[in-house]
Amino acid sequence: MVKYAEAEARLFKNIFVCRKCKCKIRAPNMKVLAGKVKCRKCNTSELRIKRKK
Ligand SMILES: [Zn+2]
């Protein structure tokens, strides 16, 4: 359903999770993909897109 997809995009699109300390980081998708966003705790740029399980 379109509405559900929109809600999901809003919730998950710009949220990333640090691979090391697992903290959530909200940042623009393009910036993360370009490697310009770093975790504010451990300073790594190893981020993954947040997914529900
Ligand atoms: Zn981190």
mmCIF file of the protein (N, C-alpha, C, O) and its ligand, coordinates in Angstrom:
data_MODEL
# 
_entry.id   MODEL 
# 
loop_
_entity.id 
_entity.type 
_entity.pdbx_number_of_molecules 
1 polymer     1 
2 non-polymer 1 
# 
_entity_poly.entity_id                      1 
_entity_poly.type                           'polypeptide(L)' 
_entity_poly.nstd_linkage                   no 
_entity_poly.nstd_monomer                   no 
_entity_poly.pdbx_seq_one_letter_code       MVKYAEAEARLFKNIFVCRKCKCKIRAPNMKVLAGKVKCRKCNTSELRIKRKK 
_entity_poly.pdbx_seq_one_letter_code_can   MVKYAEAEARLFKNIFVCRKCKCKIRAPNMKVLAGKVKCRKCNTSELRIKRKK 
_entity_poly.pdbx_strand_id                 A 
# 
loop_
_entity_poly_seq.entity_id 
_entity_poly_seq.num 
_entity_poly_seq.mon_id 
_entity_poly_seq.hetero 
1 1  MET n 
1 2  VAL n 
1 3  LYS n 
1 4  TYR n 
1 5  ALA n 
1 6  GLU n 
1 7  ALA n 
1 8  GLU n 
1 9  ALA n 
1 10 ARG n 
1 11 LEU n 
1 12 PHE n 
1 13 LYS n 
1 14 ASN n 
1 15 ILE n 
1 16 PHE n 
1 17 VAL n 
1 18 CYS n 
1 19 ARG n 
1 20 LYS n 
1 21 CYS n 
1 22 LYS n 
1 23 CYS n 
1 24 LYS n 
1 25 ILE n 
1 26 ARG n 
1 27 ALA n 
1 28 PRO n 
1 29 ASN n 
1 30 MET n 
1 31 LYS n 
1 32 VAL n 
1 33 LEU n 
1 34 ALA n 
1 35 GLY n 
1 36 LYS n 
1 37 VAL n 
1 38 LYS n 
1 39 CYS n 
1 40 ARG n 
1 41 LYS n 
1 42 CYS n 
1 43 ASN n 
1 44 THR n 
1 45 SER n 
1 46 GLU n 
1 47 LEU n 
1 48 ARG n 
1 49 ILE n 
1 50 LYS n 
1 51 ARG n 
1 52 LYS n 
1 53 LYS n 
# 
loop_
_struct_asym.id 
_struct_asym.entity_id 
A 1 
B 2 
# 
loop_
_chem_comp.id 
_chem_comp.type 
_chem_comp.mon_nstd_flag 
ALA 'L-peptide linking' y 
ARG 'L-peptide linking' y 
ASN 'L-peptide linking' y 
CYS 'L-peptide linking' y 
GLU 'L-peptide linking' y 
GLY 'peptide linking'   y 
ILE 'L-peptide linking' y 
LEU 'L-peptide linking' y 
LYS 'L-peptide linking' y 
MET 'L-peptide linking' y 
PHE 'L-peptide linking' y 
PRO 'L-peptide linking' y 
SER 'L-peptide linking' y 
THR 'L-peptide linking' y 
TYR 'L-peptide linking' y 
VAL 'L-peptide linking' y 
ZN  non-polymer         . 
# 
_pdbx_entity_nonpoly.entity_id   2 
_pdbx_entity_nonpoly.name        ? 
_pdbx_entity_nonpoly.comp_id     ZN 
# 
_pdbx_nonpoly_scheme.asym_id         B 
_pdbx_nonpoly_scheme.entity_id       2 
_pdbx_nonpoly_scheme.mon_id          ZN 
_pdbx_nonpoly_scheme.ndb_seq_num     1 
_pdbx_nonpoly_scheme.pdb_seq_num     101 
_pdbx_nonpoly_scheme.auth_seq_num    101 
_pdbx_nonpoly_scheme.pdb_mon_id      ZN 
_pdbx_nonpoly_scheme.auth_mon_id     ZN 
_pdbx_nonpoly_scheme.pdb_strand_id   A 
_pdbx_nonpoly_scheme.pdb_ins_code    . 
# 
loop_
_atom_site.group_PDB 
_atom_site.id 
_atom_site.type_symbol 
_atom_site.label_atom_id 
_atom_site.label_alt_id 
_atom_site.label_comp_id 
_atom_site.label_asym_id 
_atom_site.label_entity_id 
_atom_site.label_seq_id 
_atom_site.pdbx_PDB_ins_code 
_atom_site.Cartn_x 
_atom_site.Cartn_y 
_atom_site.Cartn_z 
_atom_site.occupancy 
_atom_site.B_iso_or_equiv 
_atom_site.pdbx_formal_charge 
_atom_site.auth_seq_id 
_atom_site.auth_comp_id 
_atom_site.auth_asym_id 
_atom_site.auth_atom_id 
_atom_site.pdbx_PDB_model_num 
ATOM   1   N  N  . MET A 1 1  ? 0.833  -1.198 0.000  1.00 0.00 ? 1   MET A N  1 
ATOM   2   C  CA . MET A 1 1  ? 0.000  0.000  0.000  1.00 0.00 ? 1   MET A CA 1 
ATOM   3   C  C  . MET A 1 1  ? 0.867  1.248  0.000  1.00 0.00 ? 1   MET A C  1 
ATOM   4   O  O  . MET A 1 1  ? 1.922  1.297  0.633  1.00 0.00 ? 1   MET A O  1 
ATOM   5   N  N  . VAL A 1 2  ? 0.409  2.226  -0.707 1.00 0.00 ? 2   VAL A N  1 
ATOM   6   C  CA . VAL A 1 2  ? 1.226  3.428  -0.882 1.00 0.00 ? 2   VAL A CA 1 
ATOM   7   C  C  . VAL A 1 2  ? 1.422  4.158  0.437  1.00 0.00 ? 2   VAL A C  1 
ATOM   8   O  O  . VAL A 1 2  ? 2.526  4.597  0.761  1.00 0.00 ? 2   VAL A O  1 
ATOM   9   N  N  . LYS A 1 3  ? 0.356  4.282  1.182  1.00 0.00 ? 3   LYS A N  1 
ATOM   10  C  CA . LYS A 1 3  ? 0.460  5.036  2.423  1.00 0.00 ? 3   LYS A CA 1 
ATOM   11  C  C  . LYS A 1 3  ? 1.446  4.378  3.392  1.00 0.00 ? 3   LYS A C  1 
ATOM   12  O  O  . LYS A 1 3  ? 2.216  5.056  4.072  1.00 0.00 ? 3   LYS A O  1 
ATOM   13  N  N  . TYR A 1 4  ? 1.405  3.086  3.437  1.00 0.00 ? 4   TYR A N  1 
ATOM   14  C  CA . TYR A 1 4  ? 2.308  2.370  4.324  1.00 0.00 ? 4   TYR A CA 1 
ATOM   15  C  C  . TYR A 1 4  ? 3.754  2.562  3.890  1.00 0.00 ? 4   TYR A C  1 
ATOM   16  O  O  . TYR A 1 4  ? 4.644  2.752  4.719  1.00 0.00 ? 4   TYR A O  1 
ATOM   17  N  N  . ALA A 1 5  ? 3.977  2.509  2.586  1.00 0.00 ? 5   ALA A N  1 
ATOM   18  C  CA . ALA A 1 5  ? 5.332  2.691  2.064  1.00 0.00 ? 5   ALA A CA 1 
ATOM   19  C  C  . ALA A 1 5  ? 5.848  4.086  2.391  1.00 0.00 ? 5   ALA A C  1 
ATOM   20  O  O  . ALA A 1 5  ? 7.025  4.269  2.699  1.00 0.00 ? 5   ALA A O  1 
ATOM   21  N  N  . GLU A 1 6  ? 4.966  5.053  2.321  1.00 0.00 ? 6   GLU A N  1 
ATOM   22  C  CA . GLU A 1 6  ? 5.380  6.417  2.657  1.00 0.00 ? 6   GLU A CA 1 
ATOM   23  C  C  . GLU A 1 6  ? 5.768  6.530  4.123  1.00 0.00 ? 6   GLU A C  1 
ATOM   24  O  O  . GLU A 1 6  ? 6.770  7.154  4.473  1.00 0.00 ? 6   GLU A O  1 
ATOM   25  N  N  . ALA A 1 7  ? 4.969  5.924  4.956  1.00 0.00 ? 7   ALA A N  1 
ATOM   26  C  CA . ALA A 1 7  ? 5.272  5.964  6.382  1.00 0.00 ? 7   ALA A CA 1 
ATOM   27  C  C  . ALA A 1 7  ? 6.589  5.258  6.654  1.00 0.00 ? 7   ALA A C  1 
ATOM   28  O  O  . ALA A 1 7  ? 7.396  5.726  7.458  1.00 0.00 ? 7   ALA A O  1 
ATOM   29  N  N  . GLU A 1 8  ? 6.803  4.160  6.000  1.00 0.00 ? 8   GLU A N  1 
ATOM   30  C  CA . GLU A 1 8  ? 8.029  3.400  6.198  1.00 0.00 ? 8   GLU A CA 1 
ATOM   31  C  C  . GLU A 1 8  ? 9.239  4.209  5.732  1.00 0.00 ? 8   GLU A C  1 
ATOM   32  O  O  . GLU A 1 8  ? 10.283 4.214  6.384  1.00 0.00 ? 8   GLU A O  1 
ATOM   33  N  N  . ALA A 1 9  ? 9.085  4.887  4.605  1.00 0.00 ? 9   ALA A N  1 
ATOM   34  C  CA . ALA A 1 9  ? 10.180 5.698  4.091  1.00 0.00 ? 9   ALA A CA 1 
ATOM   35  C  C  . ALA A 1 9  ? 10.517 6.808  5.070  1.00 0.00 ? 9   ALA A C  1 
ATOM   36  O  O  . ALA A 1 9  ? 11.685 7.133  5.286  1.00 0.00 ? 9   ALA A O  1 
ATOM   37  N  N  . ARG A 1 10 ? 9.488  7.380  5.655  1.00 0.00 ? 10  ARG A N  1 
ATOM   38  C  CA . ARG A 1 10 ? 9.714  8.466  6.606  1.00 0.00 ? 10  ARG A CA 1 
ATOM   39  C  C  . ARG A 1 10 ? 10.435 7.947  7.848  1.00 0.00 ? 10  ARG A C  1 
ATOM   40  O  O  . ARG A 1 10 ? 11.281 8.631  8.426  1.00 0.00 ? 10  ARG A O  1 
ATOM   41  N  N  . LEU A 1 11 ? 10.087 6.739  8.240  1.00 0.00 ? 11  LEU A N  1 
ATOM   42  C  CA . LEU A 1 11 ? 10.675 6.195  9.457  1.00 0.00 ? 11  LEU A CA 1 
ATOM   43  C  C  . LEU A 1 11 ? 12.099 5.689  9.251  1.00 0.00 ? 11  LEU A C  1 
ATOM   44  O  O  . LEU A 1 11 ? 12.936 5.794  10.148 1.00 0.00 ? 11  LEU A O  1 
ATOM   45  N  N  . PHE A 1 12 ? 12.370 5.143  8.075  1.00 0.00 ? 12  PHE A N  1 
ATOM   46  C  CA . PHE A 1 12 ? 13.627 4.416  7.916  1.00 0.00 ? 12  PHE A CA 1 
ATOM   47  C  C  . PHE A 1 12 ? 14.600 5.034  6.926  1.00 0.00 ? 12  PHE A C  1 
ATOM   48  O  O  . PHE A 1 12 ? 15.779 4.682  6.907  1.00 0.00 ? 12  PHE A O  1 
ATOM   49  N  N  . LYS A 1 13 ? 14.114 5.946  6.110  1.00 0.00 ? 13  LYS A N  1 
ATOM   50  C  CA . LYS A 1 13 ? 14.927 6.377  4.985  1.00 0.00 ? 13  LYS A CA 1 
ATOM   51  C  C  . LYS A 1 13 ? 16.216 7.071  5.434  1.00 0.00 ? 13  LYS A C  1 
ATOM   52  O  O  . LYS A 1 13 ? 17.306 6.756  4.956  1.00 0.00 ? 13  LYS A O  1 
ATOM   53  N  N  . ASN A 1 14 ? 16.072 8.001  6.343  1.00 0.00 ? 14  ASN A N  1 
ATOM   54  C  CA . ASN A 1 14 ? 17.243 8.801  6.701  1.00 0.00 ? 14  ASN A CA 1 
ATOM   55  C  C  . ASN A 1 14 ? 17.817 8.423  8.062  1.00 0.00 ? 14  ASN A C  1 
ATOM   56  O  O  . ASN A 1 14 ? 18.501 9.213  8.712  1.00 0.00 ? 14  ASN A O  1 
ATOM   57  N  N  . ILE A 1 15 ? 17.522 7.214  8.464  1.00 0.00 ? 15  ILE A N  1 
ATOM   58  C  CA . ILE A 1 15 ? 18.051 6.782  9.755  1.00 0.00 ? 15  ILE A CA 1 
ATOM   59  C  C  . ILE A 1 15 ? 19.060 5.663  9.537  1.00 0.00 ? 15  ILE A C  1 
ATOM   60  O  O  . ILE A 1 15 ? 18.781 4.682  8.848  1.00 0.00 ? 15  ILE A O  1 
ATOM   61  N  N  . PHE A 1 16 ? 20.200 5.821  10.115 1.00 0.00 ? 16  PHE A N  1 
ATOM   62  C  CA . PHE A 1 16 ? 21.260 4.836  9.960  1.00 0.00 ? 16  PHE A CA 1 
ATOM   63  C  C  . PHE A 1 16 ? 21.725 4.362  11.330 1.00 0.00 ? 16  PHE A C  1 
ATOM   64  O  O  . PHE A 1 16 ? 21.541 5.038  12.343 1.00 0.00 ? 16  PHE A O  1 
ATOM   65  N  N  . VAL A 1 17 ? 22.325 3.197  11.330 1.00 0.00 ? 17  VAL A N  1 
ATOM   66  C  CA . VAL A 1 17 ? 22.786 2.636  12.593 1.00 0.00 ? 17  VAL A CA 1 
ATOM   67  C  C  . VAL A 1 17 ? 24.287 2.389  12.493 1.00 0.00 ? 17  VAL A C  1 
ATOM   68  O  O  . VAL A 1 17 ? 24.780 1.825  11.516 1.00 0.00 ? 17  VAL A O  1 
ATOM   69  N  N  . CYS A 1 18 ? 24.984 2.816  13.506 1.00 0.00 ? 18  CYS A N  1 
ATOM   70  C  CA . CYS A 1 18 ? 26.422 2.591  13.564 1.00 0.00 ? 18  CYS A CA 1 
ATOM   71  C  C  . CYS A 1 18 ? 26.707 1.101  13.712 1.00 0.00 ? 18  CYS A C  1 
ATOM   72  O  O  . CYS A 1 18 ? 26.083 0.423  14.529 1.00 0.00 ? 18  CYS A O  1 
ATOM   73  N  N  . ARG A 1 19 ? 27.639 0.598  12.932 1.00 0.00 ? 19  ARG A N  1 
ATOM   74  C  CA . ARG A 1 19 ? 27.961 -0.825 13.004 1.00 0.00 ? 19  ARG A CA 1 
ATOM   75  C  C  . ARG A 1 19 ? 28.727 -1.170 14.279 1.00 0.00 ? 19  ARG A C  1 
ATOM   76  O  O  . ARG A 1 19 ? 28.724 -2.323 14.709 1.00 0.00 ? 19  ARG A O  1 
ATOM   77  N  N  . LYS A 1 20 ? 29.353 -0.222 14.858 1.00 0.00 ? 20  LYS A N  1 
ATOM   78  C  CA . LYS A 1 20 ? 30.186 -0.520 16.024 1.00 0.00 ? 20  LYS A CA 1 
ATOM   79  C  C  . LYS A 1 20 ? 29.440 -0.366 17.334 1.00 0.00 ? 20  LYS A C  1 
ATOM   80  O  O  . LYS A 1 20 ? 29.404 -1.290 18.147 1.00 0.00 ? 20  LYS A O  1 
ATOM   81  N  N  . CYS A 1 21 ? 28.838 0.811  17.544 1.00 0.00 ? 21  CYS A N  1 
ATOM   82  C  CA . CYS A 1 21 ? 28.187 1.012  18.834 1.00 0.00 ? 21  CYS A CA 1 
ATOM   83  C  C  . CYS A 1 21 ? 26.666 0.979  18.718 1.00 0.00 ? 21  CYS A C  1 
ATOM   84  O  O  . CYS A 1 21 ? 25.959 1.139  19.713 1.00 0.00 ? 21  CYS A O  1 
ATOM   85  N  N  . LYS A 1 22 ? 26.170 0.774  17.512 1.00 0.00 ? 22  LYS A N  1 
ATOM   86  C  CA . LYS A 1 22 ? 24.736 0.560  17.291 1.00 0.00 ? 22  LYS A CA 1 
ATOM   87  C  C  . LYS A 1 22 ? 23.874 1.751  17.662 1.00 0.00 ? 22  LYS A C  1 
ATOM   88  O  O  . LYS A 1 22 ? 22.688 1.592  17.948 1.00 0.00 ? 22  LYS A O  1 
ATOM   89  N  N  . CYS A 1 23 ? 24.441 2.913  17.662 1.00 0.00 ? 23  CYS A N  1 
ATOM   90  C  CA . CYS A 1 23 ? 23.597 4.065  17.934 1.00 0.00 ? 23  CYS A CA 1 
ATOM   91  C  C  . CYS A 1 23 ? 22.963 4.555  16.640 1.00 0.00 ? 23  CYS A C  1 
ATOM   92  O  O  . CYS A 1 23 ? 23.513 4.386  15.552 1.00 0.00 ? 23  CYS A O  1 
ATOM   93  N  N  . LYS A 1 24 ? 21.815 5.155  16.783 1.00 0.00 ? 24  LYS A N  1 
ATOM   94  C  CA . LYS A 1 24 ? 21.076 5.622  15.617 1.00 0.00 ? 24  LYS A CA 1 
ATOM   95  C  C  . LYS A 1 24 ? 21.533 7.023  15.234 1.00 0.00 ? 24  LYS A C  1 
ATOM   96  O  O  . LYS A 1 24 ? 21.780 7.880  16.083 1.00 0.00 ? 24  LYS A O  1 
ATOM   97  N  N  . ILE A 1 25 ? 21.635 7.218  13.945 1.00 0.00 ? 25  ILE A N  1 
ATOM   98  C  CA . ILE A 1 25 ? 22.049 8.509  13.434 1.00 0.00 ? 25  ILE A CA 1 
ATOM   99  C  C  . ILE A 1 25 ? 21.080 8.912  12.340 1.00 0.00 ? 25  ILE A C  1 
ATOM   100 O  O  . ILE A 1 25 ? 20.834 8.149  11.406 1.00 0.00 ? 25  ILE A O  1 
ATOM   101 N  N  . ARG A 1 26 ? 20.538 10.097 12.455 1.00 0.00 ? 26  ARG A N  1 
ATOM   102 C  CA . ARG A 1 26 ? 19.656 10.575 11.397 1.00 0.00 ? 26  ARG A CA 1 
ATOM   103 C  C  . ARG A 1 26 ? 20.429 11.546 10.516 1.00 0.00 ? 26  ARG A C  1 
ATOM   104 O  O  . ARG A 1 26 ? 20.927 12.572 10.980 1.00 0.00 ? 26  ARG A O  1 
ATOM   105 N  N  . ALA A 1 27 ? 20.517 11.204 9.249  1.00 0.00 ? 27  ALA A N  1 
ATOM   106 C  CA . ALA A 1 27 ? 21.279 12.036 8.326  1.00 0.00 ? 27  ALA A CA 1 
ATOM   107 C  C  . ALA A 1 27 ? 20.733 11.832 6.926  1.00 0.00 ? 27  ALA A C  1 
ATOM   108 O  O  . ALA A 1 27 ? 20.114 10.804 6.650  1.00 0.00 ? 27  ALA A O  1 
ATOM   109 N  N  . PRO A 1 28 ? 20.949 12.779 6.046  1.00 0.00 ? 28  PRO A N  1 
ATOM   110 C  CA . PRO A 1 28 ? 20.500 12.620 4.660  1.00 0.00 ? 28  PRO A CA 1 
ATOM   111 C  C  . PRO A 1 28 ? 21.168 11.432 4.000  1.00 0.00 ? 28  PRO A C  1 
ATOM   112 O  O  . PRO A 1 28 ? 22.367 11.199 4.157  1.00 0.00 ? 28  PRO A O  1 
ATOM   113 N  N  . ASN A 1 29 ? 20.368 10.690 3.262  1.00 0.00 ? 29  ASN A N  1 
ATOM   114 C  CA . ASN A 1 29 ? 20.824 9.472  2.601  1.00 0.00 ? 29  ASN A CA 1 
ATOM   115 C  C  . ASN A 1 29 ? 22.092 9.694  1.779  1.00 0.00 ? 29  ASN A C  1 
ATOM   116 O  O  . ASN A 1 29 ? 23.041 8.916  1.862  1.00 0.00 ? 29  ASN A O  1 
ATOM   117 N  N  . MET A 1 30 ? 22.096 10.745 0.998  1.00 0.00 ? 30  MET A N  1 
ATOM   118 C  CA . MET A 1 30 ? 23.210 10.974 0.088  1.00 0.00 ? 30  MET A CA 1 
ATOM   119 C  C  . MET A 1 30 ? 24.508 11.250 0.844  1.00 0.00 ? 30  MET A C  1 
ATOM   120 O  O  . MET A 1 30 ? 25.591 10.844 0.422  1.00 0.00 ? 30  MET A O  1 
ATOM   121 N  N  . LYS A 1 31 ? 24.376 11.936 1.946  1.00 0.00 ? 31  LYS A N  1 
ATOM   122 C  CA . LYS A 1 31 ? 25.573 12.246 2.735  1.00 0.00 ? 31  LYS A CA 1 
ATOM   123 C  C  . LYS A 1 31 ? 26.197 10.986 3.318  1.00 0.00 ? 31  LYS A C  1 
ATOM   124 O  O  . LYS A 1 31 ? 27.419 10.837 3.351  1.00 0.00 ? 31  LYS A O  1 
ATOM   125 N  N  . VAL A 1 32 ? 25.345 10.090 3.775  1.00 0.00 ? 32  VAL A N  1 
ATOM   126 C  CA . VAL A 1 32 ? 25.855 8.849  4.357  1.00 0.00 ? 32  VAL A CA 1 
ATOM   127 C  C  . VAL A 1 32 ? 26.520 7.998  3.282  1.00 0.00 ? 32  VAL A C  1 
ATOM   128 O  O  . VAL A 1 32 ? 27.587 7.423  3.494  1.00 0.00 ? 32  VAL A O  1 
ATOM   129 N  N  . LEU A 1 33 ? 25.867 7.930  2.124  1.00 0.00 ? 33  LEU A N  1 
ATOM   130 C  CA . LEU A 1 33 ? 26.423 7.116  1.045  1.00 0.00 ? 33  LEU A CA 1 
ATOM   131 C  C  . LEU A 1 33 ? 27.750 7.685  0.562  1.00 0.00 ? 33  LEU A C  1 
ATOM   132 O  O  . LEU A 1 33 ? 28.615 6.946  0.093  1.00 0.00 ? 33  LEU A O  1 
ATOM   133 N  N  . ALA A 1 34 ? 27.905 8.974  0.676  1.00 0.00 ? 34  ALA A N  1 
ATOM   134 C  CA . ALA A 1 34 ? 29.157 9.608  0.266  1.00 0.00 ? 34  ALA A CA 1 
ATOM   135 C  C  . ALA A 1 34 ? 30.225 9.500  1.349  1.00 0.00 ? 34  ALA A C  1 
ATOM   136 O  O  . ALA A 1 34 ? 31.367 9.913  1.149  1.00 0.00 ? 34  ALA A O  1 
ATOM   137 N  N  . GLY A 1 35 ? 29.840 8.936  2.508  1.00 0.00 ? 35  GLY A N  1 
ATOM   138 C  CA . GLY A 1 35 ? 30.808 8.749  3.579  1.00 0.00 ? 35  GLY A CA 1 
ATOM   139 C  C  . GLY A 1 35 ? 31.115 10.010 4.354  1.00 0.00 ? 35  GLY A C  1 
ATOM   140 O  O  . GLY A 1 35 ? 32.172 10.127 4.973  1.00 0.00 ? 35  GLY A O  1 
ATOM   141 N  N  . LYS A 1 36 ? 30.187 10.957 4.319  1.00 0.00 ? 36  LYS A N  1 
ATOM   142 C  CA . LYS A 1 36 ? 30.461 12.222 4.989  1.00 0.00 ? 36  LYS A CA 1 
ATOM   143 C  C  . LYS A 1 36 ? 29.901 12.285 6.401  1.00 0.00 ? 36  LYS A C  1 
ATOM   144 O  O  . LYS A 1 36 ? 30.129 13.246 7.137  1.00 0.00 ? 36  LYS A O  1 
ATOM   145 N  N  . VAL A 1 37 ? 29.169 11.252 6.760  1.00 0.00 ? 37  VAL A N  1 
ATOM   146 C  CA . VAL A 1 37 ? 28.564 11.262 8.093  1.00 0.00 ? 37  VAL A CA 1 
ATOM   147 C  C  . VAL A 1 37 ? 29.299 10.274 8.988  1.00 0.00 ? 37  VAL A C  1 
ATOM   148 O  O  . VAL A 1 37 ? 29.553 9.134  8.598  1.00 0.00 ? 37  VAL A O  1 
ATOM   149 N  N  . LYS A 1 38 ? 29.628 10.715 10.164 1.00 0.00 ? 38  LYS A N  1 
ATOM   150 C  CA . LYS A 1 38 ? 30.316 9.834  11.107 1.00 0.00 ? 38  LYS A CA 1 
ATOM   151 C  C  . LYS A 1 38 ? 29.506 9.696  12.379 1.00 0.00 ? 38  LYS A C  1 
ATOM   152 O  O  . LYS A 1 38 ? 28.753 10.590 12.764 1.00 0.00 ? 38  LYS A O  1 
ATOM   153 N  N  . CYS A 1 39 ? 29.680 8.559  13.018 1.00 0.00 ? 39  CYS A N  1 
ATOM   154 C  CA . CYS A 1 39 ? 29.046 8.343  14.305 1.00 0.00 ? 39  CYS A CA 1 
ATOM   155 C  C  . CYS A 1 39 ? 29.619 9.331  15.313 1.00 0.00 ? 39  CYS A C  1 
ATOM   156 O  O  . CYS A 1 39 ? 30.829 9.539  15.393 1.00 0.00 ? 39  CYS A O  1 
ATOM   157 N  N  . ARG A 1 40 ? 28.708 9.935  16.084 1.00 0.00 ? 40  ARG A N  1 
ATOM   158 C  CA . ARG A 1 40 ? 29.199 10.947 17.010 1.00 0.00 ? 40  ARG A CA 1 
ATOM   159 C  C  . ARG A 1 40 ? 29.822 10.330 18.255 1.00 0.00 ? 40  ARG A C  1 
ATOM   160 O  O  . ARG A 1 40 ? 30.487 11.021 19.026 1.00 0.00 ? 40  ARG A O  1 
ATOM   161 N  N  . LYS A 1 41 ? 29.612 9.054  18.451 1.00 0.00 ? 41  LYS A N  1 
ATOM   162 C  CA . LYS A 1 41 ? 30.196 8.397  19.623 1.00 0.00 ? 41  LYS A CA 1 
ATOM   163 C  C  . LYS A 1 41 ? 31.583 7.832  19.313 1.00 0.00 ? 41  LYS A C  1 
ATOM   164 O  O  . LYS A 1 41 ? 32.568 8.168  19.970 1.00 0.00 ? 41  LYS A O  1 
ATOM   165 N  N  . CYS A 1 42 ? 31.636 6.959  18.290 1.00 0.00 ? 42  CYS A N  1 
ATOM   166 C  CA . CYS A 1 42 ? 32.899 6.268  18.039 1.00 0.00 ? 42  CYS A CA 1 
ATOM   167 C  C  . CYS A 1 42 ? 33.584 6.782  16.773 1.00 0.00 ? 42  CYS A C  1 
ATOM   168 O  O  . CYS A 1 42 ? 34.655 6.301  16.400 1.00 0.00 ? 42  CYS A O  1 
ATOM   169 N  N  . ASN A 1 43 ? 32.965 7.757  16.119 1.00 0.00 ? 43  ASN A N  1 
ATOM   170 C  CA . ASN A 1 43 ? 33.618 8.465  15.025 1.00 0.00 ? 43  ASN A CA 1 
ATOM   171 C  C  . ASN A 1 43 ? 33.879 7.613  13.787 1.00 0.00 ? 43  ASN A C  1 
ATOM   172 O  O  . ASN A 1 43 ? 34.682 7.991  12.934 1.00 0.00 ? 43  ASN A O  1 
ATOM   173 N  N  . THR A 1 44 ? 33.208 6.468  13.682 1.00 0.00 ? 44  THR A N  1 
ATOM   174 C  CA . THR A 1 44 ? 33.380 5.660  12.490 1.00 0.00 ? 44  THR A CA 1 
ATOM   175 C  C  . THR A 1 44 ? 32.373 6.080  11.428 1.00 0.00 ? 44  THR A C  1 
ATOM   176 O  O  . THR A 1 44 ? 31.322 6.640  11.739 1.00 0.00 ? 44  THR A O  1 
ATOM   177 N  N  . SER A 1 45 ? 32.701 5.807  10.196 1.00 0.00 ? 45  SER A N  1 
ATOM   178 C  CA . SER A 1 45 ? 31.737 6.095  9.134  1.00 0.00 ? 45  SER A CA 1 
ATOM   179 C  C  . SER A 1 45 ? 31.090 4.817  8.638  1.00 0.00 ? 45  SER A C  1 
ATOM   180 O  O  . SER A 1 45 ? 30.457 4.798  7.583  1.00 0.00 ? 45  SER A O  1 
ATOM   181 N  N  . GLU A 1 46 ? 31.252 3.753  9.403  1.00 0.00 ? 46  GLU A N  1 
ATOM   182 C  CA . GLU A 1 46 ? 30.621 2.484  9.033  1.00 0.00 ? 46  GLU A CA 1 
ATOM   183 C  C  . GLU A 1 46 ? 29.186 2.478  9.525  1.00 0.00 ? 46  GLU A C  1 
ATOM   184 O  O  . GLU A 1 46 ? 28.902 2.106  10.663 1.00 0.00 ? 46  GLU A O  1 
ATOM   185 N  N  . LEU A 1 47 ? 28.308 2.889  8.663  1.00 0.00 ? 47  LEU A N  1 
ATOM   186 C  CA . LEU A 1 47 ? 26.902 2.959  9.018  1.00 0.00 ? 47  LEU A CA 1 
ATOM   187 C  C  . LEU A 1 47 ? 26.110 2.041  8.114  1.00 0.00 ? 47  LEU A C  1 
ATOM   188 O  O  . LEU A 1 47 ? 26.485 1.788  6.969  1.00 0.00 ? 47  LEU A O  1 
ATOM   189 N  N  . ARG A 1 48 ? 25.011 1.549  8.648  1.00 0.00 ? 48  ARG A N  1 
ATOM   190 C  CA . ARG A 1 48 ? 24.122 0.777  7.815  1.00 0.00 ? 48  ARG A CA 1 
ATOM   191 C  C  . ARG A 1 48 ? 22.725 1.365  7.915  1.00 0.00 ? 48  ARG A C  1 
ATOM   192 O  O  . ARG A 1 48 ? 22.390 2.046  8.884  1.00 0.00 ? 48  ARG A O  1 
ATOM   193 N  N  . ILE A 1 49 ? 21.924 1.096  6.908  1.00 0.00 ? 49  ILE A N  1 
ATOM   194 C  CA . ILE A 1 49 ? 20.555 1.576  6.910  1.00 0.00 ? 49  ILE A CA 1 
ATOM   195 C  C  . ILE A 1 49 ? 19.764 0.822  7.957  1.00 0.00 ? 49  ILE A C  1 
ATOM   196 O  O  . ILE A 1 49 ? 19.910 -0.390 8.112  1.00 0.00 ? 49  ILE A O  1 
ATOM   197 N  N  . LYS A 1 50 ? 18.942 1.536  8.660  1.00 0.00 ? 50  LYS A N  1 
ATOM   198 C  CA . LYS A 1 50 ? 18.118 0.883  9.678  1.00 0.00 ? 50  LYS A CA 1 
ATOM   199 C  C  . LYS A 1 50 ? 17.023 0.067  9.002  1.00 0.00 ? 50  LYS A C  1 
ATOM   200 O  O  . LYS A 1 50 ? 16.301 0.561  8.136  1.00 0.00 ? 50  LYS A O  1 
ATOM   201 N  N  . ARG A 1 51 ? 16.918 -1.183 9.413  1.00 0.00 ? 51  ARG A N  1 
ATOM   202 C  CA . ARG A 1 51 ? 15.872 -2.072 8.890  1.00 0.00 ? 51  ARG A CA 1 
ATOM   203 C  C  . ARG A 1 51 ? 15.125 -2.680 10.052 1.00 0.00 ? 51  ARG A C  1 
ATOM   204 O  O  . ARG A 1 51 ? 15.696 -2.976 11.102 1.00 0.00 ? 51  ARG A O  1 
ATOM   205 N  N  . LYS A 1 52 ? 13.855 -2.856 9.843  1.00 0.00 ? 52  LYS A N  1 
ATOM   206 C  CA . LYS A 1 52 ? 13.128 -3.579 10.871 1.00 0.00 ? 52  LYS A CA 1 
ATOM   207 C  C  . LYS A 1 52 ? 13.261 -5.064 10.648 1.00 0.00 ? 52  LYS A C  1 
ATOM   208 O  O  . LYS A 1 52 ? 13.414 -5.514 9.513  1.00 0.00 ? 52  LYS A O  1 
ATOM   209 N  N  . LYS A 1 53 ? 13.204 -5.821 11.706 1.00 0.00 ? 53  LYS A N  1 
ATOM   210 C  CA . LYS A 1 53 ? 13.367 -7.263 11.577 1.00 0.00 ? 53  LYS A CA 1 
ATOM   211 C  C  . LYS A 1 53 ? 12.102 -8.004 11.982 1.00 0.00 ? 53  LYS A C  1 
ATOM   212 O  O  . LYS A 1 53 ? 12.064 -9.233 11.934 1.00 0.00 ? 53  LYS A O  1 
HETATM 213 ZN ZN . ZN  B 2 .  ? 29.266 4.449  16.768 1.00 0.00 2 101 ZN  A ZN 1 
# 
